[in-house]
Amino acid sequence: VQLQASGGGLVQSGGSLRLSCTASRFNLNWHSIGWFRQAPGKEREGVSCISGSDGTTVYGDSTKGRFTISRDWAKNTVVLQMNSLKPEDTAVYYCAIDLGQGPFGRRCGLRASMYGTWGQGTQVTVSS
C-alpha cells in the first residue's frame, strides 16, 4: 500500500487548508486512517483518526474544534479539513493506515505505533 498525503502549503494564521490522503491500487474505505504531524525538533503528534467500522473520529487536544476528518467515498480519500490555523500547526503532516486490524476495524487511535503504513507527508506552514 502506498499512501499519498497532499494539500499542504503556506497559509496565514486564521486560514484554512484541506489535506487529502489517497492510495494507489488500494481501497482506503473501511480502513482506520490516522493523520499525524511532526514539527522540527518535536515528536510525531497524533492529529486525528477515523475508524474503519462506523466512522468514529478522534481528535488531539490541540486540534479539536478546528480540524475535521472525513471520508470522500467516491474518491477513495480521507480528508483533513483544517480551519483557524495557527503558527504552531506548522509541521509535516502524514497520513497512515492501520492494516493490522483489517477493514471494518473499530479501533482508531492517535498513537503512531498503531499504524504500520505511512505516506510521505505534506508540509503545512502557517505564518503569523
N, C-alpha and C positions, 0 to 999 in steps of 0.2 A: 504494500500500500504506500503510495506517495501522496502526501498531503501538501497542499499549497496554500499559504496564507497570503492574502493580498488586500490592498485598500489603504495601506498606510500612507503617511505623508506629513507635511508640515501644516499646522493649523494654529491659529491664535487661541489664547486662553478664552474659554467660553464657547468655543466652536465645537463642531461635530465631525466625526469620521465613521465610516461604515466598513468594517473588515469582513472579509469573506474567507471561509475555509472550504476548499474543494479537494476532490481526489480524482485522479485519473484511473479509469477502469476499475472503480470500486464504488459500491453504493454506501454512502455515509448514512443514509436514512436508517433509523432504528438502532444506530450505534451511539454509545455515550461519547460525547465530544467535550473537550475542555479547551479553554483559552487561558494562556499564561503570558506573563511578560517578564522581561529581565532588563533592568537598567544597569548601566555601567557600575561595576563595583558592588552590585547588590545580588542577592539570591533570587532565583526564579520565584515568582509570585503567582498564585492562582487567581485568576480574574473572574472566571465564570465557567459553568459547565451545564450541559443539558443531557438528561438521561435518554437512553435508547428506548425505554419501555413506554413511558407516558409523557415524556417531555418535561419532567420535573427539572426546574432550574435552581442553581445555586450561585450566589454571588459573594465575592470577597467584600470585606467591610469597607474597603476604600473605594469600591466601585458601585456598591449598592445604591440604587436610586438614580444612577446616572447612565449605567450601561444596561443593555438588554440583549440577551442571546435568544436566537430563534432559528428555525429551520425554513429553508426555501425548498420544499419537497420537489418541486418540478426541476429545480436547477441542481439538486443533489449538493446543497450548500448549507453550511451553518454560518449564520451572520452574527456579528457582534456590533451592535449599534452603540456608538459611544457619544454621549452628549455632555455638555457642560465640562468640557475637557480642561484639565489643569496642567500646569507645567510638570507637576510630579507624576503625571501619567506618561511622561516621556519614557519610552522603552522600546525594545524589540518585542513584538507580540507574536506568539506562537500558538498554533492550534495542535491538538493532539487527540488521538483516538484510543479508547480503551477496548482493545480487541480481546483482552483476557476473559471478559465475561460474555463475549459474543453479542449478537444482535438481541434487541429487546431487553437488555440488561437494566436492572433497576438502579444500579449504583451510579452515582455521579458525585465526584468529589474534587477538591482543589489541591490534592497532594500530587505532585509531579510523578511520584513513584507509581501511581495508579495507571499511568499511561505509557504504553510501550512504543508507540509510533508517533513521531513528531514531524511537523512541517518545518520549512527552513526559516520562517519568520518574516515579519514585515515591520519596518521602522515607523514608529509614530513619534513625532516631535511636536510638542506644544510650547509655543513661545508666550512669554508673559507680556 
